Every structure is written in C-alpha cells, then in structure tokens.
Amino acid sequence: MYDVLYWCYRCHRTVRMAPATNPSDSVCPRCFGQFLDEIDRAIPRPLHDFTQFDPSPEARLLEALLL
C-alpha cells in the first residue's frame, strides 16, 4: 500500500498517510481533524531556470528548491 499526500485545513499542513477506503473516514494524524483534501501530485510543476539570468548561488538554490 502506498502513502497519499493530503492537506489538512485544520492544522494547515500537509500530511502523508495511507489512503482510506472511505474518504469520510480520513483523519489527520496530527490534529485529528477530518477536513482533509488529497493533493494531486500528477500535475507537473513548470521548470524555472533562474541561473539563465543570474548564476549566483542564491539563484541556483532557488532553482534546486523548485525541482
């Protein structure tokens, strides 16, 4: 079984847990809130090349964090 990433609207954090057979049975393991939304990770994020214009270490760090 694989873990699914959820957003908890009560504690405003992402939580990773096993998918529930019934979505209404999902409970946040941190705050025990039931207002969770599954995060769809299938959508690719656009790639940004900050080093094209600015080869500084800060720009390379920003680019690495976006991957």
N, C-alpha and C positions, 0 to 999 in steps of 0.2 A: 504494500500500500504506500502511496506517496503523500507527501505533505502539500497542502494548499495554502496560499497566502491570502489572508483576509485583512480588511481594515475594520478596526473597532471604533465605532463612533462615540462610544462612551469614554474610553481612555485615550482616544486619538492616537493610536499606534497600529502598526502592522503586527499581526500575529501569524505564526505558522502552526498549523495543526492538521490532523488527518481529516479528510472530508467526511461529513456526516451523511448518513443515508437520507435523513430528512433535514433540509436546511433550517427548519424552525427549531431543531434540537441543538444547533450550534451555540456554544457558549465560549466567550473569551476566557482563556486560561489565566489572564492577569487580573481582570476586574469582575469576571463572571457576568458581564453584560451580554445581552442577546441581540444587540443591534450590530450585526456583522455584515460585511459586504465582500464577496470574493473578488480578488484582484485578478484581472485577466492579464496574464503575462505573455500572451501570444502576440500582442501588438508590438512590433519592433519600434524602438526609440530611434529618432533621427540621429545620425552621427554628425558631430560638430568638430571641425578642425580648427582649434584656437591657435595652434602652432604655425598655421599658414601665415598669419599676420603678426604674431608675437611669439618668438621662440624662447621666451623666458621660462624659468622653472615654474612660475605660477600658472602660466598658460598650459604647460604640459600636465600639471597637477589637475587643473580643471578638465582637461580632455580625458585624463585617466578616470576621473570620478564619474564622468558621463557614460562610460562604457559599461 
